[in-house]
Amino acid sequence: MRIISGQYKARRITAPKKLPVRPTTDMAKESLFNILNNHFYFDQISVLDLFSGTGNISYEFASRGTQDITAVDAHYGCIKFINETAESFEMDIATIKSDVFKFLEKSQQKHDVIFADPPYEFSTEEFAKIPQLIFKNDLLETDGLLIVEHSKHTDLSHLEHYSHSKSYGGNMFSFFSVATQSETD
């Protein structure tokens, strides 16, 4: 994987093979950040990266100037890798080793962008729990976006606060906002 844009553009990151991850593809990540670039000033937002894995999404935000980034993952190896990589790039990424659902139940901090990349094998109920907890606990800023990455075989359009989806190969991003109708197109 590589960083697409910003201060660390074109830097390659190689995660250990033993990590239980499926990093967002460069093509999908580039498309996602083109969308986000039209909605946010990266140096003025707070980002929560859930199921952060290798930290791929966090690095991209940091490279583009985001200062307030929190990466949450339950796997010790993933958190260790993110900490080591962030330190080598001199990126300020806070990491939390926690089950994401337990973290969301306790968290009280609002974010402008919440990105969730859970395992594609999750059931529809497990996927649904992510936006349910985020909106129930009021973790998204009024103009913020929740983006859930999932396989094209998963449909989240029936969930409350759903706005729309974008497909990139076998990857999909479903967008959710505080208002059920969003201008994220």
N, C-alpha and C positions, 0 to 999 in steps of 0.2 A: 504494500500500500504506500501511497505517497500523499504529501500535503499538496493540495491543488493550488492554493493562492495565499497571498500575504507574505509576511516577513520570512517564513520558512518554506516558501514555494519550492516545489520539486524535491524537497527532502524525502528520502525513502525511509520507511520504518518497517523493520522486520521483527515480527512478534515470534516468540518461541513457539514451536510446533505443539508443545504440550498444553497450551492454553485452550480451553473449550470455547472457541470463538468462531464467528463468521463475520469478518469485517465488512462494512458497507463498501460496495465496489466503488472505484474511483469515478466511473461514469455516473452512477446514481448520486454519489456525494456531490459531484460538481453540479449536477442539475438541481439538487436540493439547495445548495448554497447560492445558486443563481436566483432561485425563488426568494430565499431569505434576504438576499442583498437588496431586493426591492422593497423590503418591509422594515428593515432595522439598520441602525448604525451600530455596527458590531462593537465599537468601543464604548457603547452606552447601555449595554444589556447585561442581564444576568441569565446564565445558562445552567440547566440541570440536565446532565447526561446519565440516563438510567440504563442499566444493563450495559455499562460502558465498555466492557470487553477489553480491547486493546487500547482504547482511548482515542481511536481514529477521529471521531466527531469532535471530541474536546480539543485535540491538537489543531484541527481546522479552525475552530472558533478562536483559539489562542493566537494562531498565526495571523488572523484577521484583526486582532486588536482587542478581543474580549478579555477583560480582566477578572470578571466574576464567574468562574466556572467550577461546578461541583460535579464530580464523576462518582457514580454509585455502582458497585458491583459486589456480588456475594463471594466471588472467587479470590482468594488471597493472591494467587499468581497474577491475576489481571491487575489488581490494585498495585502490587509491587512493580509490575511492568510500567504502568502509567506513571507512578512516582519516579522511577528511574529515567524514563523517557522525558518527562516534563522537566526534571532536574537537568538533564543533559542539554535540553533546548532552552533552559532558563525560562520556562513557562510557569505561570502561577495557576496551577490546577489543584483544587482541594479534592482529596479522595476520601471516600467513606466505604469501608467494607461492611456491607449490610445486605440482607435480603431486601430487595426493592420494595416489596409490599409492606414490610414492617417499617421501612424508612418512610414511605409515603403516609402511613398511618400516624407517624409521630412528627413529621416535618411541619414547620409553620412558616418557612420562608417562601415568599413569592418569587417567581422567575418570569422573564419575558419569553424565553424559549425553553421548553422541556422536550427533550428528544429521548425516545424510548426504543430500544432495539432488542426486544426480548427474543428468546429462542423461537424459531419459526414453528416448532412443534407444539407451542402453547395451544390450549383449547380456546375456543371462542370466549368462554367464561373467564379464562385467565387474561386474555387480551382485554376484555371488557372491564376488568377490575382496575386496569391502569387509569383510563380516563375517569372512571367512577371515583376513585380515591383522590385524584388530582382536583376534580371539580368539587367534590364533597368537602375537602379540606382547604379549598380556596388557595391553591398553590400557584395559579397562573395569573399574571397581571392582566388587567382589563383588555389591553390590545395585544396580548401575548398569543403564542401558538404552542400547542402540543402536537408533536409529530411522532407517529408510531410507525416504525418500519416493520413490514411483514411480507409474507409471500403473496404472490398474486392469487393464491388459492384461498386466502382468508378475506372475508368481507366484514368490514367494520362499519359500514354505512348506516346500519340500524341503531348505532349507539348515540346517546344524547351528546350534544355539542359537536357532532360530526359536521365538518364543512365539505370536504372533498378529498379525493385521492389522486395521486399521480403515479403512473407505472413506468418503471425503467427495467426492461428485460423481465426477469423473474422477481424483481424487487418492487414493492409498493410502499408509498408513504401515504398514510392517512392523516389528514390535518383536522384538528379540533380547536375550537376557540370558545371564549366565554359566551359570546353571542352565537346562537346556532347558525346564523348566516354570517359568513365572513367574506371579506374582499381579498382573499389570498390568491386569486387566480392571476 
